[in-house]
Amino acid sequence: PRPARADPERLQRVLFNLIQNAIRHTPADGSVTVRAEPAGDWVEIEVADTGAGIPREDRERLFQPFVRGQLDAGGAGGAGLGLVISKAIVEAHGGRIWLADSDVGTRVRFVIPT
């Protein structure tokens, strides 16, 4: 597989945002998984958690500024900008980001070209 052509600091920010959200919305006995794999001319990255999940009707709105999901298990929430920033970075790299269907928790995926 070819390496992705990307700004490592910006992609680190995307991963930080996604992992922070996953941890924030996952109970202490849950888990967060990060996976990356080649997908043709793309690299696909997924951050999945075993938290409460996101209702289908709220999914598209989560990529809009200042929209927040449910409060985390500890009661503190974020500002609602992490997914917006992540989307802007991924799209600036020619990729896309979305919420994948999940039976348990939340799965956020993004792809960037190689």
A tleap script that builds the chain and sets N, CA, C and O, in Angstrom:
source leaprc.protein.ff14SB
mol = sequence {
  NPRO ARG PRO ALA ARG ALA ASP PRO GLU ARG
  LEU GLN ARG VAL LEU PHE ASN LEU ILE GLN
  ASN ALA ILE ARG HIE THR PRO ALA ASP GLY
  SER VAL THR VAL ARG ALA GLU PRO ALA GLY
  ASP TRP VAL GLU ILE GLU VAL ALA ASP THR
  GLY ALA GLY ILE PRO ARG GLU ASP ARG GLU
  ARG LEU PHE GLN PRO PHE VAL ARG GLY GLN
  LEU ASP ALA GLY GLY ALA GLY GLY ALA GLY
  LEU GLY LEU VAL ILE SER LYS ALA ILE VAL
  GLU ALA HIE GLY GLY ARG ILE TRP LEU ALA
  ASP SER ASP VAL GLY THR ARG VAL ARG PHE
  VAL ILE PRO CTHR
}
set mol.1.N position { 0.816 -1.203 0.000 }
set mol.1.CA position { 0.000 0.000 0.000 }
set mol.1.C position { 0.856 1.262 0.000 }
set mol.1.O position { 1.941 1.302 0.579 }
set mol.2.N position { 0.340 2.279 -0.660 }
set mol.2.CA position { 1.039 3.565 -0.687 }
set mol.2.C position { 0.680 4.370 0.557 }
set mol.2.O position { -0.424 4.246 1.086 }
set mol.3.N position { 1.622 5.197 1.023 }
set mol.3.CA position { 1.283 6.058 2.167 }
set mol.3.C position { 0.324 7.172 1.723 }
set mol.3.O position { 0.313 7.574 0.559 }
set mol.4.N position { -0.460 7.649 2.656 }
set mol.4.CA position { -1.368 8.754 2.369 }
set mol.4.C position { -0.555 10.037 2.235 }
set mol.4.O position { 0.441 10.230 2.934 }
set mol.5.N position { -0.989 10.907 1.331 }
set mol.5.CA position { -0.362 12.221 1.194 }
set mol.5.C position { -1.168 13.176 2.054 }
set mol.5.O position { -2.237 13.640 1.658 }
set mol.6.N position { -0.640 13.465 3.238 }
set mol.6.CA position { -1.426 14.263 4.174 }
set mol.6.C position { -0.518 15.016 5.129 }
set mol.6.O position { 0.652 14.675 5.304 }
set mol.7.N position { -1.073 16.032 5.732 }
set mol.7.CA position { -0.391 16.795 6.767 }
set mol.7.C position { -0.542 16.023 8.078 }
set mol.7.O position { -1.643 15.961 8.625 }
set mol.8.N position { 0.542 15.432 8.596 }
set mol.8.CA position { 0.423 14.591 9.782 }
set mol.8.C position { -0.147 15.321 10.997 }
set mol.8.O position { -0.899 14.731 11.773 }
set mol.9.N position { 0.200 16.593 11.170 }
set mol.9.CA position { -0.327 17.345 12.316 }
set mol.9.C position { -1.827 17.531 12.219 }
set mol.9.O position { -2.533 17.453 13.224 }
set mol.10.N position { -2.317 17.775 11.015 }
set mol.10.CA position { -3.767 17.952 10.828 }
set mol.10.C position { -4.506 16.637 11.042 }
set mol.10.O position { -5.563 16.614 11.673 }
set mol.11.N position { -3.958 15.548 10.523 }
set mol.11.CA position { -4.604 14.246 10.728 }
set mol.11.C position { -4.553 13.831 12.191 }
set mol.11.O position { -5.467 13.176 12.691 }
set mol.12.N position { -3.485 14.213 12.870 }
set mol.12.CA position { -3.403 13.949 14.308 }
set mol.12.C position { -4.533 14.683 15.029 }
set mol.12.O position { -5.114 14.148 15.974 }
set mol.13.N position { -4.843 15.886 14.597 }
set mol.13.CA position { -5.939 16.651 15.186 }
set mol.13.C position { -7.281 15.950 14.972 }
set mol.13.O position { -8.106 15.888 15.882 }
set mol.14.N position { -7.493 15.424 13.764 }
set mol.14.CA position { -8.730 14.686 13.477 }
set mol.14.C position { -8.834 13.487 14.415 }
set mol.14.O position { -9.870 13.285 15.049 }
set mol.15.N position { -7.778 12.699 14.507 }
set mol.15.CA position { -7.804 11.529 15.380 }
set mol.15.C position { -8.007 11.918 16.834 }
set mol.15.O position { -8.769 11.267 17.548 }
set mol.16.N position { -7.337 12.969 17.280 }
set mol.16.CA position { -7.513 13.455 18.648 }
set mol.16.C position { -8.984 13.799 18.899 }
set mol.16.O position { -9.554 13.397 19.913 }
set mol.17.N position { -9.592 14.543 17.975 }
set mol.17.CA position { -10.997 14.927 18.142 }
set mol.17.C position { -11.908 13.705 18.210 }
set mol.17.O position { -12.773 13.618 19.081 }
set mol.18.N position { -11.711 12.760 17.287 }
set mol.18.CA position { -12.579 11.589 17.233 }
set mol.18.C position { -12.397 10.691 18.454 }
set mol.18.O position { -13.371 10.191 19.017 }
set mol.19.N position { -11.149 10.493 18.857 }
set mol.19.CA position { -10.887 9.642 20.021 }
set mol.19.C position { -11.395 10.313 21.293 }
set mol.19.O position { -11.962 9.646 22.159 }
set mol.20.N position { -11.198 11.613 21.412 }
set mol.20.CA position { -11.703 12.343 22.580 }
set mol.20.C position { -13.223 12.233 22.669 }
set mol.20.O position { -13.762 11.994 23.749 }
set mol.21.N position { -13.919 12.404 21.542 }
set mol.21.CA position { -15.378 12.247 21.537 }
set mol.21.C position { -15.771 10.842 21.959 }
set mol.21.O position { -16.682 10.662 22.768 }
set mol.22.N position { -15.077 9.832 21.404 }
set mol.22.CA position { -15.406 8.445 21.724 }
set mol.22.C position { -15.228 8.176 23.213 }
set mol.22.O position { -16.088 7.552 23.835 }
set mol.23.N position { -14.134 8.637 23.785 }
set mol.23.CA position { -13.893 8.441 25.217 }
set mol.23.C position { -14.951 9.170 26.038 }
set mol.23.O position { -15.463 8.635 27.021 }
set mol.24.N position { -15.268 10.379 25.634 }
set mol.24.CA position { -16.241 11.196 26.366 }
set mol.24.C position { -17.620 10.526 26.415 }
set mol.24.O position { -18.344 10.681 27.398 }
set mol.25.N position { -17.980 9.799 25.386 }
set mol.25.CA position { -19.313 9.222 25.289 }
set mol.25.C position { -19.361 7.724 25.572 }
set mol.25.O position { -20.368 7.069 25.304 }
set mol.26.N position { -18.273 7.185 26.114 }
set mol.26.CA position { -18.211 5.766 26.412 }
set mol.26.C position { -18.106 5.561 27.923 }
set mol.26.O position { -17.277 6.199 28.572 }
set mol.27.N position { -18.929 4.688 28.487 }
set mol.27.CA position { -18.834 4.434 29.932 }
set mol.27.C position { -17.508 3.776 30.295 }
set mol.27.O position { -16.802 3.258 29.430 }
set mol.28.N position { -17.183 3.802 31.569 }
set mol.28.CA position { -15.893 3.284 32.043 }
set mol.28.C position { -15.677 1.823 31.668 }
set mol.28.O position { -14.536 1.407 31.465 }
set mol.29.N position { -16.734 1.045 31.573 }
set mol.29.CA position { -16.571 -0.363 31.236 }
set mol.29.C position { -16.674 -0.628 29.726 }
set mol.29.O position { -16.712 -1.782 29.298 }
set mol.30.N position { -16.718 0.439 28.929 }
set mol.30.CA position { -16.813 0.310 27.474 }
set mol.30.C position { -15.450 0.272 26.825 }
set mol.30.O position { -14.431 0.142 27.503 }
set mol.31.N position { -15.433 0.386 25.496 }
set mol.31.CA position { -14.162 0.367 24.774 }
set mol.31.C position { -14.204 1.320 23.582 }
set mol.31.O position { -15.264 1.642 23.047 }
set mol.32.N position { -13.014 1.756 23.192 }
set mol.32.CA position { -12.814 2.594 22.014 }
set mol.32.C position { -11.795 1.871 21.137 }
set mol.32.O position { -10.749 1.436 21.619 }
set mol.33.N position { -12.105 1.745 19.849 }
set mol.33.CA position { -11.231 1.050 18.913 }
set mol.33.C position { -10.891 1.972 17.751 }
set mol.33.O position { -11.768 2.639 17.201 }
set mol.34.N position { -9.620 2.008 17.380 }
set mol.34.CA position { -9.167 2.781 16.220 }
set mol.34.C position { -8.603 1.787 15.215 }
set mol.34.O position { -7.787 0.931 15.555 }
set mol.35.N position { -9.056 1.917 13.967 }
set mol.35.CA position { -8.647 0.984 12.919 }
set mol.35.C position { -8.325 1.777 11.656 }
set mol.35.O position { -8.993 2.762 11.343 }
set mol.36.N position { -7.304 1.341 10.940 }
set mol.36.CA position { -6.965 1.945 9.642 }
set mol.36.C position { -6.634 0.827 8.671 }
set mol.36.O position { -5.989 -0.156 9.035 }
set mol.37.N position { -7.085 0.986 7.425 }
set mol.37.CA position { -6.767 -0.016 6.414 }
set mol.37.C position { -6.832 0.597 5.030 }
set mol.37.O position { -7.568 1.557 4.803 }
set mol.38.N position { -6.053 0.038 4.093 }
set mol.38.CA position { -6.119 0.530 2.716 }
set mol.38.C position { -7.469 0.167 2.102 }
set mol.38.O position { -8.042 -0.880 2.403 }
set mol.39.N position { -7.962 1.047 1.241 }
set mol.39.CA position { -9.224 0.809 0.532 }
set mol.39.C position { -9.061 1.347 -0.887 }
set mol.39.O position { -9.533 2.441 -1.197 }
set mol.40.N position { -8.398 0.587 -1.741 }
set mol.40.CA position { -8.135 1.046 -3.106 }
set mol.40.C position { -7.166 2.204 -3.097 }
set mol.40.O position { -6.050 2.076 -2.594 }
set mol.41.N position { -7.576 3.337 -3.647 }
set mol.41.CA position { -6.741 4.536 -3.684 }
set mol.41.C position { -6.929 5.405 -2.451 }
set mol.41.O position { -6.576 6.584 -2.460 }
set mol.42.N position { -7.475 4.837 -1.404 }
set mol.42.CA position { -7.787 5.564 -0.174 }
set mol.42.C position { -7.209 4.831 1.027 }
set mol.42.O position { -6.861 3.653 0.948 }
set mol.43.N position { -7.114 5.543 2.129 }
set mol.43.CA position { -6.898 4.939 3.441 }
set mol.43.C position { -8.162 5.236 4.224 }
set mol.43.O position { -8.608 6.382 4.290 }
set mol.44.N position { -8.743 4.188 4.823 }
set mol.44.CA position { -9.954 4.371 5.622 }
set mol.44.C position { -9.602 4.207 7.092 }
set mol.44.O position { -8.972 3.228 7.493 }
set mol.45.N position { -10.019 5.180 7.882 }
set mol.45.CA position { -9.765 5.176 9.312 }
set mol.45.C position { -11.107 5.170 10.021 }
set mol.45.O position { -12.037 5.867 9.615 }
set mol.46.N position { -11.205 4.377 11.084 }
set mol.46.CA position { -12.439 4.309 11.855 }
set mol.46.C position { -12.132 4.436 13.332 }
set mol.46.O position { -11.186 3.829 13.835 }
set mol.47.N position { -12.940 5.233 14.030 }
set mol.47.CA position { -12.910 5.298 15.490 }
set mol.47.C position { -14.287 4.844 15.944 }
set mol.47.O position { -15.297 5.472 15.626 }
set mol.48.N position { -14.317 3.745 16.692 }
set mol.48.CA position { -15.580 3.162 17.140 }
set mol.48.C position { -15.599 3.093 18.660 }
set mol.48.O position { -14.572 2.864 19.300 }
set mol.49.N position { -16.788 3.296 19.228 }
set mol.49.CA position { -16.930 3.183 20.675 }
set mol.49.C position { -18.151 2.345 21.015 }
set mol.49.O position { -18.972 2.031 20.153 }
set mol.50.N position { -18.250 1.995 22.277 }
set mol.50.CA position { -19.385 1.201 22.758 }
set mol.50.C position { -20.285 2.030 23.660 }
set mol.50.O position { -20.903 1.507 24.588 }
set mol.51.N position { -20.354 3.327 23.381 }
set mol.51.CA position { -21.218 4.222 24.148 }
set mol.51.C position { -22.671 4.084 23.735 }
set mol.51.O position { -23.067 3.095 23.118 }
set mol.52.N position { -23.459 5.090 24.084 }
set mol.52.CA position { -24.906 5.061 23.849 }
set mol.52.C position { -25.276 5.182 22.372 }
set mol.52.O position { -26.390 4.825 21.989 }
set mol.53.N position { -24.369 5.676 21.541 }
set mol.53.CA position { -24.677 5.857 20.120 }
set mol.53.C position { -25.354 7.190 19.863 }
set mol.53.O position { -25.629 7.949 20.792 }
set mol.54.N position { -25.620 7.468 18.604 }
set mol.54.CA position { -26.218 8.733 18.177 }
set mol.54.C position { -27.502 8.420 17.428 }
set mol.54.O position { -27.485 7.649 16.469 }
set mol.55.N position { -28.616 9.009 17.854 }
set mol.55.CA position { -29.876 8.756 17.135 }
set mol.55.C position { -29.748 9.140 15.662 }
set mol.55.O position { -29.111 10.137 15.323 }
set mol.56.N position { -30.355 8.347 14.805 }
set mol.56.CA position { -30.274 8.558 13.355 }
set mol.56.C position { -30.651 9.988 12.959 }
set mol.56.O position { -30.033 10.568 12.066 }
set mol.57.N position { -31.659 10.553 13.617 }
set mol.57.CA position { -32.118 11.899 13.245 }
set mol.57.C position { -31.111 12.992 13.596 }
set mol.57.O position { -31.219 14.109 13.091 }
set mol.58.N position { -30.139 12.692 14.448 }
set mol.58.CA position { -29.139 13.689 14.842 }
set mol.58.C position { -27.832 13.573 14.070 }
set mol.58.O position { -26.970 14.445 14.186 }
set mol.59.N position { -27.672 12.525 13.293 }
set mol.59.CA position { -26.364 12.236 12.685 }
set mol.59.C position { -25.840 13.324 11.767 }
set mol.59.O position { -24.691 13.738 11.920 }
set mol.60.N position { -26.628 13.801 10.825 }
set mol.60.CA position { -26.137 14.814 9.886 }
set mol.60.C position { -25.837 16.135 10.581 }
set mol.60.O position { -24.906 16.843 10.199 }
set mol.61.N position { -26.611 16.463 11.583 }
set mol.61.CA position { -26.422 17.730 12.301 }
set mol.61.C position { -25.107 17.772 13.069 }
set mol.61.O position { -24.593 18.856 13.349 }
set mol.62.N position { -24.557 16.620 13.412 }
set mol.62.CA position { -23.344 16.610 14.223 }
set mol.62.C position { -22.146 17.223 13.518 }
set mol.62.O position { -21.163 17.571 14.172 }
set mol.63.N position { -22.204 17.361 12.221 }
set mol.63.CA position { -21.098 17.975 11.487 }
set mol.63.C position { -21.324 19.475 11.288 }
set mol.63.O position { -20.605 20.109 10.515 }
set mol.64.N position { -22.316 20.047 11.977 }
set mol.64.CA position { -22.583 21.479 11.936 }
set mol.64.C position { -22.021 22.121 13.206 }
set mol.64.O position { -21.975 21.473 14.252 }
set mol.65.N position { -21.588 23.399 13.129 }
set mol.65.CA position { -20.989 24.059 14.291 }
set mol.65.C position { -21.920 24.105 15.494 }
set mol.65.O position { -23.123 24.328 15.360 }
set mol.66.N position { -21.343 23.890 16.667 }
set mol.66.CA position { -21.982 24.036 17.979 }
set mol.66.C position { -23.093 23.041 18.250 }
set mol.66.O position { -23.861 23.220 19.196 }
set mol.67.N position { -23.196 21.999 17.445 }
set mol.67.CA position { -24.162 20.934 17.712 }
set mol.67.C position { -23.434 19.883 18.525 }
set mol.67.O position { -22.360 19.420 18.142 }
set mol.68.N position { -24.021 19.513 19.640 }
set mol.68.CA position { -23.402 18.528 20.518 }
set mol.68.C position { -24.309 17.324 20.656 }
set mol.68.O position { -25.535 17.436 20.635 }
set mol.69.N position { -23.678 16.168 20.797 }
set mol.69.CA position { -24.437 14.953 21.070 }
set mol.69.C position { -24.779 14.903 22.542 }
set mol.69.O position { -24.690 15.910 23.243 }
set mol.70.N position { -25.168 13.736 23.007 }
set mol.70.CA position { -25.501 13.554 24.406 }
set mol.70.C position { -24.288 13.877 25.259 }
set mol.70.O position { -23.147 13.728 24.823 }
set mol.71.N position { -24.553 14.323 26.491 }
set mol.71.CA position { -23.446 14.574 27.413 }
set mol.71.C position { -22.735 13.269 27.711 }
set mol.71.O position { -23.340 12.197 27.690 }
set mol.72.N position { -21.443 13.371 27.989 }
set mol.72.CA position { -20.663 12.165 28.228 }
set mol.72.C position { -21.048 11.502 29.545 }
set mol.72.O position { -21.830 12.042 30.327 }
set mol.73.N position { -20.494 10.345 29.768 }
set mol.73.CA position { -20.809 9.568 30.958 }
set mol.73.C position { -20.447 10.319 32.243 }
set mol.73.O position { -21.042 10.069 33.292 }
set mol.74.N position { -19.483 11.231 32.169 }
set mol.74.CA position { -19.069 11.988 33.350 }
set mol.74.C position { -19.808 13.297 33.511 }
set mol.74.O position { -19.596 13.988 34.507 }
set mol.75.N position { -20.665 13.671 32.578 }
set mol.75.CA position { -21.475 14.868 32.724 }
set mol.75.C position { -20.935 16.108 32.036 }
set mol.75.O position { -21.633 17.121 32.000 }
set mol.76.N position { -19.728 16.080 31.490 }
set mol.76.CA position { -19.173 17.257 30.824 }
set mol.76.C position { -19.221 17.051 29.322 }
set mol.76.O position { -18.973 15.949 28.833 }
set mol.77.N position { -19.536 18.093 28.602 }
set mol.77.CA position { -19.594 17.991 27.147 }
set mol.77.C position { -18.586 18.915 26.504 }
set mol.77.O position { -17.982 19.748 27.179 }
set mol.78.N position { -18.401 18.772 25.199 }
set mol.78.CA position { -17.490 19.633 24.470 }
set mol.78.C position { -18.228 20.840 23.914 }
set mol.78.O position { -19.412 21.044 24.181 }
set mol.79.N position { -17.508 21.631 23.141 }
set mol.79.CA position { -18.074 22.852 22.572 }
set mol.79.C position { -18.894 22.589 21.314 }
set mol.79.O position { -19.632 23.466 20.865 }
set mol.80.N position { -18.776 21.409 20.746 }
set mol.80.CA position { -19.518 21.106 19.535 }
set mol.80.C position { -18.785 21.502 18.262 }
set mol.80.O position { -19.416 21.714 17.227 }
set mol.81.N position { -17.461 21.605 18.324 }
set mol.81.CA position { -16.683 21.985 17.145 }
set mol.81.C position { -15.758 20.877 16.642 }
set mol.81.O position { -15.235 20.981 15.532 }
set mol.82.N position { -15.545 19.833 17.418 }
set mol.82.CA position { -14.596 18.781 17.049 }
set mol.82.C position { -14.897 18.134 15.722 }
set mol.82.O position { -13.995 17.974 14.900 }
set mol.83.N position { -16.150 17.754 15.486 }
set mol.83.CA position { -16.495 17.111 14.220 }
set mol.83.C position { -16.469 18.098 13.060 }
set mol.83.O position { -16.153 17.719 11.932 }
set mol.84.N position { -16.794 19.346 13.324 }
set mol.84.CA position { -16.747 20.372 12.278 }
set mol.84.C position { -15.304 20.585 11.826 }
set mol.84.O position { -15.023 20.643 10.629 }
set mol.85.N position { -14.402 20.698 12.784 }
set mol.85.CA position { -12.980 20.863 12.470 }
set mol.85.C position { -12.456 19.623 11.749 }
set mol.85.O position { -11.731 19.730 10.760 }
set mol.86.N position { -12.828 18.457 12.247 }
set mol.86.CA position { -12.384 17.211 11.627 }
set mol.86.C position { -12.865 17.112 10.185 }
set mol.86.O position { -12.107 16.718 9.299 }
set mol.87.N position { -14.120 17.467 9.952 }
set mol.87.CA position { -14.671 17.429 8.593 }
set mol.87.C position { -13.906 18.375 7.676 }
set mol.87.O position { -13.579 18.011 6.546 }
set mol.88.N position { -13.620 19.577 8.147 }
set mol.88.CA position { -12.891 20.554 7.325 }
set mol.88.C position { -11.498 20.035 6.971 }
set mol.88.O position { -11.055 20.183 5.832 }
set mol.89.N position { -10.813 19.437 7.926 }
set mol.89.CA position { -9.467 18.912 7.669 }
set mol.89.C position { -9.517 17.753 6.677 }
set mol.89.O position { -8.739 17.710 5.724 }
set mol.90.N position { -10.434 16.817 6.905 }
set mol.90.CA position { -10.546 15.657 6.008 }
set mol.90.C position { -10.890 16.114 4.591 }
set mol.90.O position { -10.288 15.637 3.629 }
set mol.91.N position { -11.842 17.024 4.451 }
set mol.91.CA position { -12.226 17.501 3.122 }
set mol.91.C position { -11.108 18.290 2.461 }
set mol.91.O position { -10.968 18.243 1.239 }
set mol.92.N position { -10.309 19.014 3.237 }
set mol.92.CA position { -9.166 19.745 2.673 }
set mol.92.C position { -8.125 18.779 2.111 }
set mol.92.O position { -7.341 19.157 1.240 }
set mol.93.N position { -8.109 17.549 2.593 }
set mol.93.CA position { -7.215 16.516 2.079 }
set mol.93.C position { -7.842 15.738 0.928 }
set mol.93.O position { -7.250 14.777 0.435 }
set mol.94.N position { -9.033 16.142 0.496 }
set mol.94.CA position { -9.701 15.452 -0.606 }
set mol.94.C position { -10.483 14.230 -0.168 }
set mol.94.O position { -10.859 13.404 -1.000 }
set mol.95.N position { -10.733 14.106 1.123 }
set mol.95.CA position { -11.447 12.952 1.649 }
set mol.95.C position { -12.862 13.289 2.078 }
set mol.95.O position { -13.389 14.360 1.781 }
set mol.96.N position { -13.459 12.342 2.786 }
set mol.96.CA position { -14.787 12.570 3.355 }
set mol.96.C position { -14.894 11.847 4.688 }
set mol.96.O position { -14.148 10.904 4.954 }
set mol.97.N position { -15.823 12.294 5.521 }
set mol.97.CA position { -16.023 11.747 6.855 }
set mol.97.C position { -17.514 11.510 7.050 }
set mol.97.O position { -18.343 12.276 6.558 }
set mol.98.N position { -17.849 10.443 7.773 }
set mol.98.CA position { -19.259 10.131 7.987 }
set mol.98.C position { -19.425 9.261 9.229 }
set mol.98.O position { -18.459 8.713 9.760 }
set mol.99.N position { -20.667 9.150 9.673 }
set mol.99.CA position { -21.023 8.230 10.745 }
set mol.99.C position { -21.502 6.945 10.098 }
set mol.99.O position { -22.466 6.954 9.332 }
set mol.100.N position { -20.841 5.849 10.396 }
set mol.100.CA position { -21.225 4.551 9.845 }
set mol.100.C position { -22.296 3.927 10.726 }
set mol.100.O position { -22.355 4.190 11.927 }
set mol.101.N position { -23.135 3.106 10.129 }
set mol.101.CA position { -24.143 2.385 10.899 }
set mol.101.C position { -23.461 1.478 11.907 }
set mol.101.O position { -22.421 0.883 11.627 }
set mol.102.N position { -24.065 1.383 13.088 }
set mol.102.CA position { -23.498 0.559 14.140 }
set mol.102.C position { -24.608 0.022 15.024 }
set mol.102.O position { -25.525 0.758 15.389 }
set mol.103.N position { -24.530 -1.252 15.369 }
set mol.103.CA position { -25.506 -1.836 16.281 }
set mol.103.C position { -25.258 -1.385 17.716 }
set mol.103.O position { -26.187 -1.311 18.521 }
set mol.104.N position { -24.004 -1.083 18.031 }
set mol.104.CA position { -23.619 -0.651 19.369 }
set mol.104.C position { -22.735 0.582 19.251 }
set mol.104.O position { -21.804 0.602 18.445 }
set mol.105.N position { -23.015 1.606 20.041 }
set mol.105.CA position { -22.148 2.778 20.087 }
set mol.105.C position { -22.137 3.586 18.804 }
set mol.105.O position { -23.113 3.613 18.054 }
set mol.106.N position { -21.007 4.244 18.567 }
set mol.106.CA position { -20.839 5.130 17.424 }
set mol.106.C position { -19.595 4.733 16.656 }
set mol.106.O position { -18.572 4.388 17.247 }
set mol.107.N position { -19.687 4.784 15.322 }
set mol.107.CA position { -18.547 4.523 14.447 }
set mol.107.C position { -18.396 5.700 13.508 }
set mol.107.O position { -19.264 5.956 12.674 }
set mol.108.N position { -17.280 6.422 13.647 }
set mol.108.CA position { -16.976 7.527 12.738 }
set mol.108.C position { -15.871 7.046 11.824 }
set mol.108.O position { -14.843 6.548 12.283 }
set mol.109.N position { -16.088 7.197 10.521 }
set mol.109.CA position { -15.099 6.795 9.523 }
set mol.109.C position { -14.719 7.991 8.672 }
set mol.109.O position { -15.514 8.902 8.442 }
set mol.110.N position { -13.471 7.957 8.212 }
set mol.110.CA position { -13.067 8.936 7.204 }
set mol.110.C position { -12.077 8.281 6.265 }
set mol.110.O position { -11.375 7.335 6.622 }
set mol.111.N position { -12.041 8.813 5.054 }
set mol.111.CA position { -11.095 8.334 4.050 }
set mol.111.C position { -10.314 9.521 3.519 }
set mol.111.O position { -10.831 10.632 3.397 }
set mol.112.N position { -9.045 9.253 3.206 }
set mol.112.CA position { -8.199 10.239 2.531 }
set mol.112.C position { -7.469 9.508 1.406 }
set mol.112.O position { -7.186 8.315 1.516 }
set mol.113.N position { -7.166 10.228 0.324 }
set mol.113.CA position { -6.491 9.570 -0.798 }
set mol.113.C position { -5.048 9.235 -0.474 }
set mol.113.O position { -4.405 9.879 0.354 }
set mol.114.N position { -4.553 8.193 -1.163 }
set mol.114.CA position { -3.137 7.825 -1.009 }
set mol.114.C position { -2.350 8.390 -2.161 }
set mol.114.O position { -1.136 8.201 -2.232 }
savepdb mol mol.pdb
quit
